[in-house]
Amino acid sequence: MFSFSVHSQTWQLVTEPYPPYFINNQSEPGWLHEVIIAALKSQKHQATIEYTHWARALKLAKRHKRVAVLGAFYTEQRAREFSYSQPLAKAHTVLFKQAGKDITFTGSLYSLKPYTISKGEDYVVSDEFEQHAELTITTTDSLIESLLLLKHGRVDLVAGTKEVALYWLDKSERLQQAKQTELEIITPYLATQYLHVITKKDHPHAELFQQSLYLGVQSLKNSGKLDEILKSYELSAEEIASIHQLLAKH
């Protein structure tokens, strides 16, 4: 007879390339990637992370093909289907425009009515943004695709995560080779979001996974392993303190 334990399984997780949290450069997987793998390992669980388009990542989780999706923002609609981890990191959602273009954002979404805004498919900006009936929003496969449209003047604005967009503008060969149009961030920011790990509520391992992740993160904090990982990615003392503060609140 054979005995089977969930601890002998390798949990399959999924996300999209989401620098600097998930992927950092060609030799580093990103600090949050490493934290999640180490947290689960501390609870004697093995895990692998697949990188794909965000919309496909969500579909895989909905079909129970993957145990969890990493780096999800919170929305009420999504929370009906998925369980959320504690927030693990913070990100800022912003608007990009072509430099020199006369576009003003007052902070009210109504001021964006005249413009066409691109974002990645199934990306979340904010509940208010997603539900605003008078905005003209188009979607692409990824933030890179949206930024390419903006560089070529095919949309007026791109809504996306500041930290991720700045990384791709600096690192993506496609964006480097595209029309040399400078892009800039519009202020104020659209939203500040928290990054969570989500599991489909009816997945058979959802509860165990979320509990293991939570206990694992606490273990990393208490052992000093968390700081070791963060320092290896050259995060500043201020950034590390901010992460600790976030984790302490939840």
Disulfide bonds with the S-S distance in Angstrom:
none
